[in-house]
Amino acid sequence: MLPVLALAACAAAAAEAPASTPTVAPTSTATAAPQSEESGPVWPEDRCQDEQLAAKLVERPDLSAAGREGFEIVLTNVSEQACSYYGGPPGVLLLGADGTILTSLNDSPVESAPPGALAPGESGKVEGQLGEIAGHDCPTKTTATTVRVLVTSDGAGPGIDAPADFQVCTDGWSDLSAGPFIRIS
C-alpha cells in the first residue's frame, strides 16, 4: 500500500504546481541503428546534372608525359542537393573563342572508378592529358579557350565551362584523353 500512497502524493503535488511552470517532455536518447556493411552505401537517387556542378581547370605538370600535357578538371557540387555519379569519365570538349568544338575525348577505353555521391560543397576530379603540338607539324594552330564538361547522363545538359588555354591543331590531330571521375577526399 505504501507505493500507491507515494504515487498519489506525487500526483497531488503536481496538481498543486502553479500553472505558469512549463512542463518538460522527456527526451529520447535513441540512436540510429548502424548501417550494415553488407548492405553497402546508399546513394542519392538523383544523378548529378551539369547545372549542379561548377568546373575548374588545374594545370598538372606531374601528369604530363612525353608529348602530352597533364591537367585536372575539378567538379564541385554547388547545389543544395546531394547527387550520385558513375565512375566513368564525363564528356570533355575543348572549344575555341567562338564556341567551335576543336577537339573532344578520344575513344580509348578507360577504366571506371567506383560510383559515388557528392554532397553540397564536395568535389570530384577527372585527370587528363592533351597531346602537345610542339612535335607535330600542324598546318594551323589555335587556342582552346574553354573546356566544357558534360556530366548529365544523356548528354543533353548545357555542359559546365571553365576557362582554358590549350594550343591545339585545327586538323583534328590534337589527342585528348581523360581518366575516370573520382571523388576528392
C-alpha positions in Angstrom: 0.0 0.0 0.0 3.0 2.3 0.6 3.9 2.6 -3.1 0.3 3.5 -4.0 0.4 6.3 -1.4 3.7 7.6 -2.8 2.3 7.8 -6.3 -0.8 9.6 -5.0 1.3 12.2 -3.2 3.3 12.9 -6.4 0.1 13.3 -8.3 -1.3 15.7 -5.7 2.0 17.8 -5.7 1.9 18.0 -9.5 -1.7 19.2 -9.4 -0.8 22.0 -6.9 2.0 23.3 -9.1 1.5 26.8 -10.5 0.0 26.9 -14.0 2.9 29.0 -15.3 5.5 26.3 -14.7 6.5 24.8 -18.0 6.4 21.0 -18.3 9.4 19.3 -19.8 8.8 16.4 -22.1 11.1 13.5 -21.7 13.8 13.4 -24.4 14.5 10.3 -26.5 18.1 9.1 -26.4 17.6 6.5 -29.1 20.3 6.4 -31.8 20.1 5.4 -35.4 20.9 1.8 -36.0 24.3 1.4 -37.7 24.2 0.6 -41.3 25.3 -3.0 -42.1 28.5 -3.2 -44.1 26.8 -5.9 -46.2 24.1 -3.5 -47.4 26.7 -1.1 -48.9 26.4 2.7 -49.2 23.2 4.5 -50.0 23.5 6.8 -53.0 21.1 9.7 -53.8 18.6 8.6 -56.4 19.3 11.7 -58.5 22.3 11.6 -60.8 24.5 14.7 -60.9 23.4 17.2 -63.6 25.5 19.8 -65.3 23.6 22.6 -63.6 24.5 21.3 -60.2 28.3 21.5 -60.7 31.0 24.1 -61.3 34.2 23.3 -63.1 37.8 24.4 -62.6 40.8 23.5 -64.8 44.0 22.9 -63.0 47.4 22.6 -64.6 49.1 19.3 -63.6 52.7 19.1 -64.9 53.1 16.0 -62.8 50.6 14.2 -65.1 52.5 15.3 -68.2 54.3 12.6 -70.2 56.4 12.6 -73.4 54.4 14.8 -75.8 51.4 15.0 -73.5 50.3 18.0 -71.3 48.7 17.0 -68.0 45.7 18.7 -66.4 42.9 18.1 -63.9 39.2 19.2 -64.0 37.7 19.7 -60.6 33.9 19.5 -60.4 32.2 20.8 -57.3 28.6 20.3 -56.3 27.3 23.9 -56.0 23.7 22.9 -55.5 21.8 22.3 -52.2 21.2 18.7 -53.0 23.5 15.6 -53.0 23.8 13.8 -56.3 25.3 10.5 -57.4 27.7 9.7 -60.2 29.1 6.7 -62.0 32.9 6.4 -62.1 33.4 6.6 -65.8 34.8 9.8 -67.5 32.4 12.6 -68.3 32.3 14.1 -71.8 35.1 16.7 -72.3 35.3 19.1 -75.2 37.8 21.9 -76.0 36.2 25.0 -77.5 37.6 27.9 -79.4 36.8 31.5 -78.6 33.9 31.4 -81.0 32.4 28.3 -79.3 33.6 25.9 -82.1 34.5 22.4 -80.9 38.2 22.0 -81.5 38.7 18.5 -80.0 36.9 16.0 -77.7 37.9 12.9 -75.8 39.3 10.1 -77.8 37.6 6.8 -77.9 40.3 4.9 -75.9 38.7 2.6 -73.3 39.0 4.0 -69.8 38.9 2.0 -66.6 36.0 3.2 -64.4 36.2 4.2 -60.8 33.6 3.1 -58.3 30.4 5.1 -58.3 29.8 7.6 -55.5 28.0 10.7 -54.3 28.8 14.4 -53.9 27.1 16.3 -51.1 26.7 20.0 -51.4 30.2 21.6 -51.5 32.0 18.3 -52.2 34.2 17.9 -55.2 35.5 15.2 -57.6 38.1 15.3 -60.3 39.0 14.0 -63.7 42.7 13.8 -64.7 43.5 14.2 -68.3 46.2 14.7 -71.0 46.3 16.6 -74.2 48.8 15.7 -77.0 51.3 18.6 -77.3 51.5 20.1 -80.7 55.2 21.1 -80.5 56.3 17.8 -82.1 53.6 17.7 -84.7 53.6 19.7 -87.9 50.2 21.4 -87.6 49.0 23.2 -90.7 47.3 25.7 -88.4 47.2 26.1 -84.7 44.7 27.7 -82.5 43.9 28.2 -78.8 41.2 26.4 -77.0 39.8 29.0 -74.6 37.2 26.8 -72.8 37.0 23.3 -71.5 33.4 22.0 -71.4 32.5 19.1 -69.3 29.3 17.1 -69.9 28.1 15.2 -66.8 24.3 14.9 -67.4 23.9 11.2 -68.3 22.1 11.7 -71.6 24.5 14.4 -72.8 21.6 16.8 -73.2 22.7 19.2 -70.4 24.3 22.5 -71.2 27.7 21.4 -70.0 30.0 23.0 -67.4 32.5 25.5 -68.8 35.9 26.5 -67.3 38.5 28.8 -68.8 41.3 27.1 -70.6 44.5 28.0 -72.5 45.5 25.0 -74.7 47.2 25.1 -78.0 45.6 22.6 -80.5 45.9 21.7 -84.1 42.9 22.6 -86.3 43.4 19.5 -88.4 41.9 17.2 -85.7 45.3 15.8 -84.7 45.2 17.0 -81.1 44.5 14.0 -78.9 42.6 14.5 -75.7 42.2 11.7 -73.1 40.8 11.6 -69.6 40.5 9.1 -66.7 37.5 8.3 -64.5 35.7 10.7 -62.3 36.7 10.2 -58.7 35.6 11.9 -55.5 38.3 14.1 -53.8 38.5 13.0 -50.2 
